[in-house]
Amino acid sequence: MNLQMCDLKGQYRRIKNEIDAAIQEVIDSTAFIKGKEVGLFQDELASYLGVKHVIGCANGTDALQIALMAHNLKPGDEVITPDFTFIATVEVVALLGLTPILVDVDPNTFTIDIQKLEEAITPRTKAIIPVHLFGQCANMDEVMRLAQKHNLYVIEDTAQALGANYYHSDGRVAKAGTLGTIGTTSFFPSKNLGCYGDGGALFTNDDDLAAEIRSIANHGMKVRYHHDRIGVNSRLDTIQAAILRVKLKHLDSFNKARIEAANAYDAMLKPCSKIITPARAKWSSHIFHQYTLKLVNVDRNKLQKELAAKGIPTMVYYPIPLHKQKAFEPDRKFNLGRSFQVSDSLSGSVISLPMHTELTDDVIKYIADNFLKVLKE
Ligand SMILES: *Cc1c(COP(=O)(O)O)cnc(C)c1O
């Protein structure tokens, strides 16, 4: 078996005709930048998410940077993020001269710990960036309650959870990324909604913020060659938008395939005492960007090597929590005295199995059987 963490080729084969036609149409038009597909995709994604504005950009990291710039934060302003996430979430905070305040995560959902979030809020705090990690939302009712209480912006990093549902405690249902001041996402190829290169987007219900975001992403201009502020050049190109229009139509069925694969893994792996299968938060659907297990007293390196020998790839997301990254050494002083017990422990014990839209029952059984076998040996 030739197994991969994410089988993009198999998925492409299934939708090849639609994708090839969409790409060819853009090439025929030669409207590679700002072609009509960009606007159409933004409108279609806005309607899928139930949000007023979707603004495309070049990648998910830019989306986060533009979101911070749109809030006009100043050097010294504190931005709170979880300690256990992809570096992009925090990188842009530091890049803009803002102060990243890292907070430990919940041991079950791996999303930001609400109590520790509250403890980290100071008079200098201006924004929170909750991350909907591995396909599941952070506890947004609580994040928004704290944000309202302390008058903070909330930028939802939805790069790993596009299409997930958030279940409010009062019964309302909303899409991940539409609850905060701004939501951001990435269309990196392996994400749940991925394009065939780089891409990203921001979402907001606020008309003024949307105008600001469009301007920042376009060299800080609203009227051509009138530059009101320092911006960036960050665009979703037309070919990627055309591909995303095709894939958006399949997003719910793609996410369903991931959920079914996760359920099949769960059923086989749950009985093993050395494995803790992914927890499901009551406030969110889980669309399994990653299927991530916690290992109990297992030599992870050895396990990975033995599985690799059987042709089974695994990955560790994330092996080093952000507070221990060399790049954040200068910021470490801001995070002294805070405990990162959970992210320290998770980075040593998590392991992710192949997760994508093309997993068959046979492949899942092969992976799970061998996983259990290697753990017993
Ligand atoms: C992928 C990812 C990003 C960045 O997306 P790019 O498109 O690669 O820049 C940001 N945050 C999280 C949580 C991600 O997983």
The ligand as an SDF file (V2000), in Angstrom:
LIG
                    3D

 15 15  0  0  0  0  0  0  0  0999 V2000
   -2.1430   26.4470    7.7540 C   0  0  0  0  0  0  0  0  0  0  0  0
   -2.3380   27.3250    8.9140 C   0  0  0  0  0  0  0  0  0  0  0  0
   -2.0880   28.7040    8.8610 C   0  0  0  0  0  0  0  0  0  0  0  0
   -1.3770   29.4010    7.7170 C   0  0  0  0  0  0  0  0  0  0  0  0
   -1.8270   29.1610    6.4720 O   0  0  0  0  0  0  0  0  0  0  0  0
   -0.8950   29.4030    5.1830 P   0  0  0  0  0  0  0  0  0  0  0  0
   -1.8830   29.4470    4.0710 O   0  0  0  0  0  0  0  0  0  0  0  0
    0.0320   28.2340    5.0950 O   0  0  0  0  0  0  0  0  0  0  0  0
   -0.1760   30.6790    5.3580 O   0  0  0  0  0  0  0  0  0  0  0  0
   -2.3960   29.4860    9.9630 C   0  0  0  0  0  0  0  0  0  0  0  0
   -2.9100   28.9440   11.0660 N   0  0  0  0  0  0  0  0  0  0  0  0
   -3.1390   27.6220   11.1910 C   0  0  0  0  0  0  0  0  0  0  0  0
   -3.7110   27.0950   12.4460 C   0  0  0  0  0  0  0  0  0  0  0  0
   -2.8450   26.7650   10.1150 C   0  0  0  0  0  0  0  0  0  0  0  0
   -3.0640   25.4630   10.2510 O   0  0  0  0  0  0  0  0  0  0  0  0
  1  2  1  0
  2  3  1  0
  2 14  2  0
  3  4  1  0
  3 10  2  0
  4  5  1  0
  5  6  1  0
  6  7  2  0
  6  8  1  0
  6  9  1  0
 10 11  1  0
 11 12  2  0
 12 13  1  0
 12 14  1  0
 14 15  1  0
M  END
$$$$
